[in-house]
């Protein structure tokens, strides 16, 4: 691509992290030519590496030596013009590679023990007070609502025979301070069956790795066959069509334990219900973000077992926020 900005996207292999970086670059590419290469980075020694690298970076010691000691990295042939990553285990590599190649760098999320000022742009959902901090309304997502809706419409016509409205339930699992027992998944399945009967709808379901096989089995056993239109049981037969299900549904639902899944659902620009269940709950910062989403009209939040009168109002278009974020980052990097 002529005059394209060569970008290294550092990946730790965690979907919730790498998809945020992909999402940011997806929207940046609508405004500036990019040539993106994903670079796998694996932290060798976990906690020990993080402790040592914090000191190493603070003292501005040899970045090449630190990279070779702490990470397994498959280096591309061409050097980068920009480095982008999300997820704490990539933060150190992000900084060290920036120092090696002397190019701008963007990091999404908590920088572990690192100061945000060592990133050219540090993207967070809550303000850090740093001079390079970019406060996001939404985490970036590579979901384009128009494309997802079209894919969902085609899939629905080809796959679903029922003319009843479709609700999609995206199931996370243990995380963000929430813990699920088998009885919690059973409770969710019973509630979904009741909603299907009361509103005459059918469910699309997508579980995930964090649902656990026992939780998935409990949910599957609790949902009435008559309530189910289609299901992706991740632990039995995973399918890469989660975004398609979001586009096919008339209303989307997501458990409250995964910020990345909630952001993906918001980006699909369908009416969205965040379902609160399980034991425990998110911390204050996480809850503040959920409160902001609710106040902005991205979603409504309900407890499992609560009544539901119908589809809530349409969500606020997410693409405007994604475009604005990409524009802000490019401006801060002085890239046009």
PyMOL commands that set and color helices and strands:
alter all, ss='L'
color gray80, all
select helices_A, chain A and resi 15-28+47-58+63-70+88-101+116-118+145-159+182-199+209-211+213-222+225-227+234-237+242-248+259-267+284-296+319-332
alter helices_A, ss='H'
color red, helices_A
select strands_A, chain A and resi 5-11+34-43+71-73+82-86+104-108+121-124+133-135+166-170+178-179+202-206+228-232+251-255+272-276+279-280+300-303
alter strands_A, ss='S'
color yellow, strands_A
deselect
rebuild
show_as cartoon
